[in-house]
């Protein structure tokens, strides 16, 4: 029987080394080169691991960037079989412009347990642990979700803090938040970290809400599962071509609302390493001829949540 915890050290190295190689392009204004460096390093490290990995969440189509493509097989063994979800560089623009919160991200799970989603958009909502089951719902109005969350936390709505991508498509939600005098944590890119803020123990964020990338949604859901939070997602289809792509991947209910345990069905490992400094993890540092990389590692099965720093030669 597969024990995901056997791969924890390998997975830490995957994101750390991808972050390290991407770091070479921080502040260079070239997001594709930064992404390609992370992709190539991540692929190389995954191919050293003794498993048979199936990439079910890849990256690149939406931004025309280099890909670890959906369906790619990785690893140096035929067993055990695992699902792999990757975003070698979440926040390509952040890295290119030397802005905070660029990270390298991966999740691995048992075979056929992660949602296979195309590179398209997903509506997402997330909250933290120790709250009533099914407290929030994408079928509720935004106002209702705010009210239910405030009541459950014994807060006024105006005391809530909501994280949201600063995008024109979120104008109506931002207006509701401003009308209710809520605290808003805007993020410009990289919403894996944004979702995670909603479930971290010492975070001031009460909820994440908005439309972002579906691959990032699955990765964020893996982290939320490890943090015992709540998450829902629904794919947003812009045209028939996206519907066709989804159906080829086995998605037949195009309006389906996915709960956390439908996105991440079983045990999962989540790892993210900092490229630039951020609230989740520190960025790469150079010290005494060594590169230091900080990683946040979470494993649902063992309830392991740890932050660690490792040194590497480039």
Backbone bond lengths (Angstrom), bond angles and torsions (degrees), N, CA, C in turn:
res aa  C-N    CA-C-N  psi(-1)  N-CA   C-N-CA  omega(-1)  CA-C   N-CA-C  phi
1 X - - - 1.466 - - 1.533 109.20 -
2 X 1.321 115.98 137.61 1.458 120.83 -178.58 1.530 111.30 -68.21
3 X 1.332 115.64 135.10 1.455 122.69 173.30 1.523 107.57 -116.99
4 X 1.314 115.62 104.44 1.455 119.06 -177.42 1.516 112.59 -58.49
5 X 1.343 116.25 -32.94 1.470 118.67 -177.10 1.527 112.76 -60.76
6 X 1.337 117.06 -19.81 1.468 120.39 177.47 1.524 111.80 -64.34
7 X 1.334 116.73 -18.84 1.460 120.53 -174.82 1.529 113.01 -105.18
8 X 1.321 117.38 7.01 1.467 119.74 -174.89 1.519 112.11 -58.30
9 X 1.316 118.56 -49.35 1.466 120.31 -178.12 1.519 112.05 -63.73
10 X 1.331 116.19 -38.19 1.468 120.13 177.30 1.528 110.57 -61.95
11 X 1.321 116.67 -44.10 1.462 121.16 -176.41 1.527 111.26 -68.48
12 X 1.328 116.79 -35.47 1.466 119.80 174.89 1.528 109.66 -59.04
13 X 1.322 116.73 -45.06 1.459 120.15 179.91 1.522 112.51 -65.00
14 X 1.335 117.05 -34.06 1.468 120.82 -179.53 1.527 110.51 -58.34
15 X 1.335 117.10 -52.23 1.470 118.69 -177.24 1.526 111.36 -75.12
16 X 1.325 117.13 -34.93 1.466 119.52 -178.74 1.522 111.14 -64.74
17 X 1.320 117.16 -44.45 1.468 120.22 -178.31 1.523 110.88 -72.69
18 X 1.335 117.30 -34.74 1.468 119.60 174.42 1.535 110.00 -62.63
19 X 1.329 116.60 -42.88 1.468 120.61 178.01 1.523 111.10 -62.46
20 X 1.312 115.61 -41.51 1.462 121.29 -178.62 1.527 111.49 -61.47
21 X 1.328 116.54 -45.16 1.471 119.76 -178.83 1.529 111.15 -70.40
22 X 1.315 116.91 -35.75 1.463 120.29 176.83 1.520 111.27 -65.93
23 X 1.309 116.13 -32.29 1.465 122.13 -177.40 1.533 112.12 -57.25
24 X 1.319 116.81 -27.61 1.464 120.67 -179.97 1.533 111.58 -60.07
25 X 1.340 115.97 -22.21 1.465 120.05 -176.32 1.528 112.94 -107.86
26 X 1.328 117.14 7.72 1.462 120.26 178.88 1.527 110.15 -62.46
27 X 1.336 115.40 129.29 1.453 120.70 178.14 1.509 114.97 79.10
28 X 1.340 118.37 5.48 1.468 121.34 -178.00 1.526 112.61 -89.56
29 X 1.333 117.27 -6.57 1.453 120.07 178.93 1.511 114.93 75.11
30 X 1.325 117.30 14.72 1.469 121.92 -175.90 1.521 109.06 -124.19
31 X 1.346 116.42 87.91 1.468 120.04 -174.67 1.523 112.14 -67.11
32 X 1.337 118.29 -32.70 1.461 119.39 -178.05 1.531 111.99 -69.75
33 X 1.327 116.58 -37.92 1.468 119.05 177.29 1.524 111.11 -68.01
34 X 1.325 116.23 -38.62 1.460 120.09 176.76 1.524 110.53 -62.20
35 X 1.335 116.26 -43.28 1.463 121.19 179.60 1.523 111.00 -66.65
36 X 1.339 116.46 -44.05 1.467 119.93 -178.99 1.523 111.52 -61.27
37 X 1.333 116.47 -39.75 1.465 119.64 178.65 1.520 110.77 -61.40
38 X 1.353 116.48 -41.87 1.461 120.49 178.15 1.524 111.50 -67.42
39 X 1.339 116.78 -42.14 1.468 121.29 178.99 1.523 111.12 -60.03
40 X 1.321 116.00 -50.22 1.468 119.95 -176.75 1.523 111.56 -62.94
41 X 1.329 116.93 -41.49 1.461 120.57 179.65 1.527 110.87 -67.38
42 X 1.336 116.93 -41.78 1.459 120.42 -179.65 1.520 111.09 -64.89
43 X 1.325 117.08 -43.14 1.467 120.76 178.37 1.537 110.56 -60.19
44 X 1.322 115.98 -44.83 1.460 120.69 -179.35 1.529 111.64 -61.07
45 X 1.334 116.87 -44.15 1.461 120.41 -179.20 1.528 111.83 -69.33
46 X 1.313 117.71 -39.60 1.469 120.41 178.94 1.524 111.18 -64.08
47 X 1.317 116.82 -33.90 1.465 119.87 179.92 1.528 113.27 -73.53
48 X 1.326 117.28 -4.51 1.470 120.93 175.87 1.529 112.11 -92.97
49 X 1.330 117.60 -8.76 1.461 121.32 -172.54 1.527 110.77 -89.92
50 X 1.325 115.93 142.61 1.467 121.47 -177.71 1.524 110.89 -83.66
51 X 1.322 115.07 68.73 1.458 121.78 170.00 1.520 108.65 -149.58
52 X 1.329 116.20 175.37 1.456 122.08 175.38 1.521 106.82 -115.73
53 X 1.322 115.30 101.93 1.451 120.17 -171.91 1.517 112.88 -101.27
54 X 1.315 115.57 136.45 1.456 123.18 177.39 1.526 108.23 -112.29
55 X 1.338 117.15 117.68 1.465 120.49 179.48 1.526 108.44 -74.82
56 X 1.326 116.33 108.89 1.465 120.78 -179.93 1.529 111.24 -100.82
57 X 1.325 116.78 -20.49 1.457 122.61 172.88 1.521 106.96 -127.74
58 X 1.334 115.55 109.74 1.452 120.69 178.89 1.512 110.13 -109.00
59 X 1.323 115.87 -168.70 1.452 119.12 -179.09 1.517 109.63 -145.13
60 X 1.325 115.59 160.76 1.446 118.87 169.52 1.505 116.89 122.57
61 X 1.338 119.00 -34.55 1.457 119.28 -173.28 1.523 112.39 -61.59
62 X 1.318 115.54 -43.79 1.461 119.16 -173.03 1.531 111.64 -65.57
63 X 1.333 117.13 -35.56 1.462 121.29 -177.79 1.528 112.94 -103.70
64 X 1.326 116.75 8.60 1.462 121.79 -177.16 1.525 110.85 52.38
65 X 1.316 115.49 41.97 1.458 121.89 -178.41 1.529 109.20 -103.53
66 X 1.338 118.17 169.45 1.463 119.61 177.10 1.518 110.26 -62.52
67 X 1.321 116.13 151.38 1.458 119.06 -170.25 1.517 114.14 -120.33
68 X 1.298 115.82 146.67 1.452 124.29 149.96 1.516 101.94 -100.29
69 X 1.314 116.65 98.31 1.462 120.06 -163.08 1.516 113.09 -81.97
70 X 1.316 114.85 152.78 1.465 121.69 176.93 1.526 109.21 -61.07
71 X 1.316 115.73 128.32 1.458 121.42 -177.77 1.510 113.77 97.96
72 X 1.341 117.85 -10.17 1.460 120.58 177.64 1.525 109.54 -66.18
73 X 1.336 116.33 139.17 1.457 122.52 179.76 1.528 109.23 -103.24
74 X 1.331 115.90 132.35 1.451 121.34 -174.68 1.522 110.56 -134.33
75 X 1.321 115.70 157.14 1.467 120.35 -179.84 1.510 110.88 110.86
76 X 1.344 115.49 168.06 1.468 120.17 -176.19 1.516 112.66 -116.57
77 X 1.338 117.80 22.23 1.460 120.46 178.71 1.527 108.72 -140.54
78 X 1.316 116.27 170.24 1.466 122.03 177.54 1.526 111.89 -96.73
79 X 1.314 116.49 -16.66 1.466 122.58 175.29 1.525 107.98 -145.89
80 X 1.313 118.17 157.13 1.458 127.63 -7.54 1.528 111.19 -74.47
81 X 1.310 116.58 159.49 1.450 121.94 179.58 1.526 109.83 -92.09
82 X 1.324 116.30 133.32 1.468 120.57 -178.96 1.525 110.10 -134.87
83 X 1.331 115.74 153.01 1.459 122.72 168.44 1.522 108.55 -87.90
84 X 1.319 115.87 141.09 1.464 121.28 178.65 1.523 108.99 -125.10
85 X 1.319 116.37 129.92 1.462 123.06 171.58 1.522 107.80 -117.59
86 X 1.321 116.92 130.94 1.465 119.32 -174.67 1.518 112.35 -134.95
87 X 1.291 114.54 147.69 1.460 123.59 161.84 1.525 104.99 -141.88
88 X 1.334 116.52 88.43 1.468 119.65 -173.81 1.518 113.98 -54.22
89 X 1.349 116.39 -32.10 1.456 119.44 175.38 1.523 108.63 -142.54
90 X 1.318 116.33 96.69 1.458 121.38 175.49 1.524 107.95 -85.26
91 X 1.322 115.33 111.12 1.459 120.38 -174.14 1.514 110.56 103.08
92 X 1.347 116.30 54.13 1.469 119.72 -178.68 1.532 111.20 -61.99
93 X 1.337 116.03 -40.39 1.467 119.13 178.64 1.521 111.09 -67.13
94 X 1.333 115.92 -35.58 1.464 119.62 178.88 1.521 110.72 -61.68
95 X 1.338 116.18 -44.65 1.463 119.94 179.22 1.527 110.79 -66.29
96 X 1.330 116.30 -44.88 1.461 120.14 -177.63 1.524 111.75 -60.29
97 X 1.327 116.52 -33.43 1.466 121.20 -177.05 1.524 113.06 -103.38
98 X 1.329 116.81 10.74 1.468 122.68 179.26 1.526 111.56 54.09
99 X 1.344 115.21 48.32 1.454 122.36 176.87 1.524 109.82 -105.97
100 X 1.323 118.52 160.02 1.468 121.04 -175.50 1.526 113.45 -65.85
101 X 1.334 113.86 157.34 1.468 124.15 166.40 1.525 115.58 80.32
102 X 1.326 119.69 19.53 1.465 120.64 168.99 1.524 108.21 -78.69
103 X 1.342 116.87 128.72 1.458 121.62 -176.21 1.527 110.55 -138.00
104 X 1.306 116.00 158.58 1.461 122.99 170.93 1.524 107.90 -106.07
105 X 1.337 116.86 132.12 1.462 120.67 -168.22 1.520 112.40 -133.33
106 X 1.341 115.81 143.34 1.458 121.75 173.36 1.527 109.62 -149.68
107 X 1.302 116.18 151.32 1.469 122.34 168.31 1.523 107.29 -135.81
108 X 1.329 116.76 139.97 1.463 120.35 173.10 1.529 108.46 -127.74
109 X 1.318 114.54 146.50 1.460 120.93 -177.57 1.521 108.60 -147.51
110 X 1.309 116.47 171.14 1.448 120.85 175.85 1.523 109.72 -60.85
111 X 1.308 116.26 153.62 1.461 121.67 -176.59 1.528 111.83 -56.32
112 X 1.321 115.57 137.79 1.473 123.61 176.55 1.526 113.44 63.31
113 X 1.330 116.86 33.89 1.468 119.43 178.63 1.533 113.41 -120.85
114 X 1.338 118.13 -8.28 1.462 120.89 175.29 1.524 109.34 -102.69
115 X 1.320 116.10 142.66 1.459 121.00 176.69 1.522 109.84 -62.02
116 X 1.320 116.41 130.90 1.458 121.92 175.58 1.522 107.75 -92.12
117 X 1.312 115.98 105.83 1.462 120.94 -175.39 1.523 109.98 -122.17
118 X 1.332 117.25 137.51 1.471 120.23 176.89 1.524 111.23 -67.23
119 X 1.328 115.36 168.05 1.458 120.51 176.71 1.527 107.89 -80.23
120 X 1.330 115.36 89.30 1.452 122.57 -178.85 1.522 107.26 -147.90
121 X 1.319 117.79 -161.90 1.459 119.82 -177.81 1.522 112.37 -98.61
122 X 1.339 114.08 154.52 1.455 122.05 178.89 1.527 109.11 -139.99
123 X 1.324 115.73 134.75 1.457 121.40 170.43 1.520 107.79 -81.92
124 X 1.328 117.33 133.82 1.464 120.65 -172.62 1.525 111.21 -136.18
125 X 1.315 114.76 147.17 1.452 120.53 169.49 1.521 107.44 -142.92
126 X 1.330 117.00 138.63 1.464 121.20 -178.26 1.517 110.23 -145.43
127 X 1.345 115.19 144.02 1.461 122.43 173.13 1.525 108.24 -138.34
128 X 1.303 115.99 174.51 1.451 121.30 -173.87 1.514 114.76 -87.51
129 X 1.327 116.89 -170.75 1.465 123.23 -176.70 1.529 112.59 -80.20
130 X 1.333 114.18 175.00 1.472 122.54 173.43 1.523 113.28 60.61
131 X 1.319 115.48 37.81 1.461 121.85 176.68 1.527 109.28 -125.66
132 X 1.325 118.91 157.80 1.470 120.39 -178.92 1.523 112.34 -55.27
133 X 1.324 116.34 141.11 1.460 121.82 -179.86 1.524 109.77 -60.79
134 X 1.324 115.55 141.17 1.475 122.48 178.61 1.528 112.25 57.85
135 X 1.321 115.41 34.94 1.461 119.71 -179.16 1.524 111.37 -65.75
136 X 1.309 116.50 -42.17 1.465 121.16 -178.67 1.517 109.79 -109.56
137 X 1.318 116.44 156.91 1.459 120.15 -176.13 1.521 109.15 -158.25
138 X 1.326 116.78 133.22 1.453 120.71 178.80 1.529 112.53 -65.04
139 X 1.329 117.21 -17.58 1.456 120.40 177.21 1.528 112.53 -83.54
140 X 1.327 116.86 -11.84 1.457 120.16 173.78 1.530 109.27 -80.15
141 X 1.298 116.40 158.07 1.459 119.24 171.84 1.527 108.61 -68.11
142 X 1.322 115.47 157.98 1.461 119.99 178.83 1.527 110.15 -60.71
143 X 1.324 116.19 -41.32 1.461 120.32 177.85 1.521 112.12 -60.20
144 X 1.329 116.24 -41.40 1.462 119.57 -179.62 1.517 111.35 -65.45
145 X 1.328 116.87 -41.40 1.466 119.55 177.53 1.522 111.01 -61.23
146 X 1.328 116.78 -40.57 1.470 119.98 178.07 1.520 110.92 -63.14
147 X 1.334 116.32 -44.45 1.460 120.50 -179.08 1.518 111.58 -64.81
148 X 1.325 117.36 -44.65 1.470 120.74 -179.88 1.528 110.98 -62.86
149 X 1.321 116.67 -40.88 1.459 120.40 179.95 1.526 110.81 -67.58
150 X 1.310 116.41 -43.46 1.469 119.89 179.26 1.525 110.87 -61.14
151 X 1.314 117.23 -44.83 1.464 120.66 179.20 1.525 111.49 -62.01
152 X 1.346 116.34 -42.88 1.466 120.32 -178.66 1.524 111.75 -65.65
153 X 1.325 116.68 -29.58 1.464 121.35 -179.15 1.525 112.59 -96.98
154 X 1.322 116.42 5.05 1.465 121.21 -177.70 1.520 111.78 53.69
155 X 1.332 114.21 46.01 1.455 121.14 178.37 1.524 109.68 -122.87
156 X 1.307 115.39 162.43 1.449 120.67 165.03 1.529 107.88 -78.73
157 X 1.320 116.71 152.83 1.465 118.55 176.95 1.525 110.49 -57.73
158 X 1.309 116.44 -36.22 1.469 120.76 -179.45 1.526 112.60 -66.71
159 X 1.335 116.95 -14.41 1.474 120.38 179.12 1.517 112.17 -91.64
160 X 1.339 117.87 -6.91 1.460 121.07 179.13 1.520 111.11 -73.97
161 X 1.325 115.37 149.22 1.463 121.88 172.33 1.522 107.68 -118.73
162 X 1.326 116.86 124.24 1.456 122.38 -177.85 1.528 109.11 -118.11
163 X 1.326 115.89 130.36 1.461 121.99 176.44 1.532 108.90 -93.53
164 X 1.324 116.19 133.81 1.459 120.61 -176.85 1.529 109.33 -151.90
165 X 1.332 116.26 143.85 1.457 120.59 174.33 1.529 109.85 -67.11
166 X 1.308 116.77 135.00 1.457 121.69 179.63 1.525 108.61 -80.53
167 X 1.337 115.14 86.93 1.459 122.12 -177.19 1.529 109.99 -135.18
168 X 1.329 118.26 148.46 1.465 120.45 176.60 1.528 113.39 -56.08
169 X 1.347 117.40 -31.81 1.468 119.91 -178.73 1.527 112.78 -65.75
170 X 1.325 116.89 -13.97 1.468 120.87 -179.58 1.523 112.65 -101.91
171 X 1.335 116.97 12.08 1.460 121.24 -174.84 1.530 112.17 -54.00
172 X 1.346 117.32 -45.95 1.469 119.05 -175.55 1.523 111.82 -67.01
173 X 1.341 117.19 -32.74 1.461 119.80 178.90 1.528 110.33 -73.88
174 X 1.318 116.13 -38.94 1.463 119.91 178.18 1.525 110.39 -63.64
175 X 1.327 116.38 -39.11 1.465 119.95 177.93 1.526 111.44 -63.38
176 X 1.347 117.16 -38.70 1.467 120.69 177.07 1.526 110.43 -64.54
177 X 1.322 116.50 -43.15 1.462 120.54 179.05 1.532 110.57 -62.56
178 X 1.320 116.22 -42.82 1.466 119.61 -179.94 1.526 110.87 -67.54
179 X 1.329 116.71 -38.02 1.462 120.39 178.66 1.522 111.39 -62.77
180 X 1.356 115.54 -36.10 1.466 120.93 179.52 1.530 112.33 -86.41
181 X 1.341 116.05 2.14 1.463 121.45 179.42 1.529 112.14 60.35
182 X 1.357 115.53 32.15 1.474 120.12 177.82 1.523 110.13 -74.20
183 X 1.314 114.80 158.92 1.461 120.72 170.93 1.532 107.73 -81.07
184 X 1.318 116.65 134.35 1.464 120.94 -178.85 1.525 109.01 -118.69
185 X 1.332 115.27 127.97 1.460 120.35 172.62 1.527 107.02 -105.31
186 X 1.322 116.56 102.18 1.454 121.15 179.70 1.527 110.23 -81.32
187 X 1.332 116.11 139.15 1.458 121.02 168.74 1.521 107.38 -123.23
188 X 1.323 116.24 148.84 1.463 120.29 -175.72 1.518 112.58 -96.81
189 X 1.316 117.48 -29.30 1.473 123.30 -179.67 1.519 107.63 -157.26
190 X 1.334 115.83 167.71 1.458 120.01 171.43 1.506 113.99 69.71
191 X 1.348 116.87 71.04 1.469 117.38 -172.78 1.525 114.26 -87.83
192 X 1.337 119.47 4.26 1.469 119.30 169.63 1.529 108.74 -60.23
193 X 1.323 115.68 -50.03 1.469 119.78 178.22 1.518 111.10 -61.58
194 X 1.329 116.49 -39.51 1.460 119.97 -179.22 1.511 113.20 -59.25
195 X 1.330 116.85 -42.73 1.462 121.06 177.70 1.523 110.65 -64.67
196 X 1.327 116.28 -43.11 1.457 120.75 -177.46 1.522 111.63 -62.15
197 X 1.342 117.58 -34.49 1.465 120.66 179.32 1.526 111.02 -52.74
198 X 1.337 116.94 -33.57 1.465 120.65 -174.78 1.523 113.04 -69.50
199 X 1.333 118.02 -15.81 1.463 120.26 -174.67 1.525 114.05 -120.50
200 X 1.324 118.30 -3.94 1.453 120.23 179.59 1.529 111.01 -69.90
201 X 1.316 115.23 144.36 1.462 121.93 -173.28 1.514 113.14 -56.37
202 X 1.319 117.86 -46.68 1.465 120.63 -174.32 1.528 113.01 -102.64
203 X 1.324 116.82 14.80 1.458 120.35 -178.28 1.527 111.05 -76.31
204 X 1.316 115.82 148.08 1.469 121.07 175.07 1.528 111.73 -87.75
205 X 1.332 116.91 -6.30 1.465 121.15 -178.97 1.525 109.92 -81.79
206 X 1.326 116.79 129.99 1.462 121.74 179.95 1.523 112.54 -95.87
207 X 1.336 117.23 -28.06 1.465 120.61 -175.46 1.526 109.86 -152.90
208 X 1.324 114.71 143.86 1.465 119.88 166.10 1.518 106.89 -108.71
209 X 1.339 116.64 139.27 1.455 119.84 177.43 1.525 109.29 -147.96
210 X 1.343 115.78 144.00 1.455 118.74 173.13 1.507 113.64 145.39
211 X 1.320 114.92 -177.48 1.458 123.50 -179.04 1.517 108.55 -110.39
212 X 1.327 115.43 123.43 1.463 122.09 177.93 1.520 109.27 -145.06
213 X 1.304 116.70 -164.88 1.453 120.70 -177.78 1.523 112.72 -68.05
214 X 1.342 116.18 140.05 1.465 120.75 176.87 1.529 112.19 -66.14
215 X 1.351 119.20 -41.91 1.469 118.08 176.68 1.520 112.32 -57.31
216 X 1.333 116.08 -43.49 1.461 120.10 177.34 1.527 111.23 -63.53
217 X 1.337 116.28 -31.79 1.457 120.48 177.81 1.509 112.61 -63.89
218 X 1.327 117.00 -42.62 1.465 120.58 179.04 1.522 110.25 -67.10
219 X 1.316 117.41 -42.77 1.467 120.58 177.81 1.524 111.17 -62.18
220 X 1.308 116.42 -44.14 1.464 120.07 178.97 1.523 110.99 -64.25
221 X 1.328 116.90 -38.24 1.468 120.54 177.92 1.521 110.86 -61.28
222 X 1.332 117.26 -36.87 1.466 120.64 177.01 1.523 110.64 -60.63
223 X 1.335 115.99 -42.47 1.468 119.74 178.45 1.518 111.03 -66.89
224 X 1.334 116.76 -42.58 1.463 120.76 -179.65 1.529 110.55 -62.14
225 X 1.321 117.73 -36.42 1.474 120.91 177.53 1.523 109.95 -62.38
226 X 1.331 116.56 -42.61 1.464 120.37 178.36 1.529 111.63 -65.54
227 X 1.323 116.93 -28.15 1.462 121.96 -178.12 1.526 112.50 -93.55
228 X 1.346 116.67 2.48 1.478 122.70 178.90 1.523 112.55 61.57
229 X 1.335 116.24 29.35 1.450 120.34 176.58 1.518 111.79 -89.34
230 X 1.326 115.99 -168.71 1.465 122.11 178.39 1.525 109.09 -121.00
231 X 1.328 115.72 143.98 1.470 121.40 -176.79 1.516 108.94 -150.41
232 X 1.319 115.71 140.29 1.460 122.01 169.54 1.522 109.03 -133.97
233 X 1.337 115.36 148.32 1.458 119.79 177.49 1.521 111.00 -143.07
234 X 1.317 115.90 150.43 1.459 120.90 175.63 1.532 107.87 -142.64
235 X 1.330 115.95 127.61 1.456 120.52 -178.77 1.523 110.62 -67.65
236 X 1.329 115.28 141.01 1.460 122.22 179.39 1.529 108.06 -110.81
237 X 1.320 116.60 113.68 1.459 121.73 -177.25 1.526 110.13 -97.16
238 X 1.332 116.68 126.81 1.452 121.21 -179.25 1.531 112.60 -93.41
239 X 1.340 117.21 -23.21 1.463 119.79 -175.76 1.528 110.34 -160.51
240 X 1.324 115.74 176.11 1.465 121.70 -178.43 1.522 111.73 -66.46
241 X 1.322 116.58 -30.92 1.465 119.72 -179.46 1.521 110.41 -63.60
242 X 1.325 117.10 -40.74 1.467 120.29 178.12 1.528 110.76 -67.48
243 X 1.327 117.40 -37.89 1.468 120.51 176.79 1.510 109.95 -62.50
244 X 1.329 117.11 -42.90 1.463 121.51 179.53 1.524 111.44 -62.53
245 X 1.338 117.15 -42.89 1.462 120.98 178.24 1.519 110.98 -61.34
246 X 1.329 116.10 -42.47 1.464 120.10 -179.21 1.523 111.24 -64.48
247 X 1.327 116.57 -42.06 1.465 120.11 -179.30 1.523 111.31 -63.89
248 X 1.328 116.88 -35.60 1.467 120.63 177.21 1.522 111.26 -64.46
249 X 1.326 116.86 -23.86 1.463 121.22 179.22 1.527 111.81 -94.10
250 X 1.327 116.02 6.97 1.466 119.59 175.40 1.512 115.30 95.87
251 X 1.333 117.59 6.35 1.463 120.93 179.19 1.526 108.59 -91.01
252 X 1.321 116.99 109.00 1.462 121.77 -176.12 1.522 112.96 -103.07
253 X 1.334 117.22 -27.58 1.470 121.40 178.55 1.525 108.11 -96.79
254 X 1.335 115.74 95.90 1.458 118.04 -170.78 1.530 112.66 -73.03
255 X 1.311 118.57 -18.56 1.465 120.94 178.92 1.527 112.73 -101.95
256 X 1.317 116.05 13.38 1.467 120.43 -174.60 1.522 111.99 -65.54
257 X 1.301 115.11 139.15 1.468 123.26 172.94 1.527 107.13 -97.85
258 X 1.329 116.35 120.99 1.466 121.28 -176.06 1.521 110.53 -98.67
259 X 1.324 115.87 124.79 1.455 120.41 170.77 1.518 109.30 -83.68
260 X 1.320 116.23 166.76 1.460 121.46 -174.67 1.520 112.69 -53.37
261 X 1.334 117.45 -45.90 1.463 120.24 -175.91 1.521 113.16 -75.70
262 X 1.331 117.12 -4.73 1.460 120.36 170.88 1.526 111.39 -92.81
263 X 1.314 116.11 -21.43 1.464 121.12 177.50 1.525 110.69 -87.76
264 X 1.324 115.76 -41.52 1.475 122.74 178.33 1.528 106.06 -126.20
265 X 1.323 116.92 98.25 1.461 121.57 -167.87 1.522 114.05 -83.48
266 X 1.336 117.48 -16.96 1.471 119.32 -174.50 1.520 109.16 -148.99
267 X 1.304 115.46 -163.17 1.456 122.69 -178.36 1.532 110.83 -54.96
268 X 1.335 116.76 146.38 1.461 120.67 -176.92 1.523 109.87 -151.14
269 X 1.320 115.82 147.31 1.462 123.87 170.43 1.521 107.78 -111.34
270 X 1.316 116.31 134.65 1.468 122.49 177.34 1.520 107.98 -123.79
271 X 1.324 116.37 135.69 1.462 120.52 177.58 1.520 109.66 -140.82
272 X 1.329 116.41 134.45 1.466 119.91 171.94 1.519 108.94 -137.59
273 X 1.323 115.46 138.52 1.461 121.98 -179.28 1.517 109.22 -121.54
274 X 1.324 116.32 143.19 1.452 121.41 -175.95 1.515 113.06 -78.81
275 X 1.314 115.84 133.65 1.464 122.31 170.79 1.533 108.21 -97.71
276 X 1.343 115.30 -53.12 1.463 120.51 171.84 1.531 108.34 -112.83
277 X 1.311 116.54 160.64 1.464 120.34 -179.39 1.523 111.30 -58.18
278 X 1.322 116.25 140.96 1.449 120.17 178.44 1.511 111.60 -157.21
279 X 1.311 115.57 -177.76 1.456 121.16 -177.85 1.528 112.24 -78.38
280 X 1.329 117.30 -26.83 1.471 119.82 177.58 1.515 111.25 -80.42
281 X 1.320 115.85 -49.61 1.466 121.58 -177.52 1.527 109.84 -144.64
282 X 1.312 115.43 153.57 1.461 120.69 175.31 1.525 110.11 -74.92
283 X 1.315 115.83 156.52 1.455 121.07 177.44 1.518 111.89 -79.27
284 X 1.331 115.09 172.91 1.463 121.61 179.33 1.531 109.49 -61.35
285 X 1.320 115.32 138.01 1.471 122.02 177.68 1.522 109.19 -125.03
286 X 1.322 116.89 144.10 1.465 122.07 174.90 1.514 108.42 -106.51
287 X 1.331 116.60 124.97 1.458 120.70 -175.90 1.520 110.30 -149.96
288 X 1.321 116.98 120.62 1.470 122.79 175.67 1.525 111.50 53.46
289 X 1.327 116.07 52.12 1.463 123.18 177.10 1.524 114.05 64.35
290 X 1.312 116.49 16.72 1.463 121.15 176.32 1.522 109.29 -127.94
291 X 1.330 114.83 150.75 1.463 120.34 173.75 1.524 108.81 -101.45
292 X 1.319 115.89 131.93 1.457 121.14 -178.40 1.529 108.96 -109.30
293 X 1.342 115.13 127.77 1.464 120.56 -177.46 1.529 109.20 -123.95
294 X 1.325 116.10 130.96 1.465 120.78 178.62 1.527 109.75 -100.06
295 X 1.334 115.77 136.92 1.460 122.25 -176.16 1.523 110.44 -131.13
296 X 1.328 115.06 137.78 1.466 122.14 169.94 1.515 107.21 -100.53
297 X 1.334 116.41 118.27 1.468 122.77 -177.31 1.513 109.35 -116.98
298 X 1.327 116.13 130.61 1.461 121.03 178.04 1.523 109.53 -134.33
299 X 1.349 115.54 137.91 1.461 121.44 176.98 1.525 108.49 -132.18
300 X 1.317 114.83 117.65 1.453 120.31 -177.01 1.523 112.42 -61.15
301 X 1.333 117.41 -44.36 1.467 121.52 -174.03 1.515 113.67 -61.88
302 X 1.318 117.72 -42.70 1.465 121.58 -177.75 1.531 112.26 -96.84
303 X 1.336 116.50 -0.04 1.474 122.34 -176.83 1.527 111.29 59.81
304 X 1.319 115.34 26.86 1.462 120.73 -178.85 1.525 110.09 -82.36
305 X 1.315 115.82 124.06 1.462 122.36 174.04 1.527 105.81 -134.51
306 X 1.318 116.41 113.91 1.454 119.07 -174.64 1.518 110.50 -146.04
307 X 1.315 115.26 150.54 1.450 121.60 174.69 1.524 107.38 -117.88
308 X 1.316 116.56 128.45 1.455 119.25 -176.08 1.515 110.50 -140.26
309 X 1.323 115.11 157.74 1.447 121.58 179.90 1.518 109.04 -121.70
310 X 1.345 117.20 132.99 1.465 121.49 179.82 1.524 109.67 -127.41
311 X 1.307 115.24 149.97 1.457 121.07 178.35 1.527 110.44 -101.67
312 X 1.324 115.86 143.30 1.465 121.93 -179.04 1.520 109.20 -139.79
313 X 1.343 114.82 149.64 1.447 120.47 163.34 1.521 106.81 -85.16
314 X 1.305 118.05 143.79 1.456 119.92 -179.22 1.529 109.56 -68.74
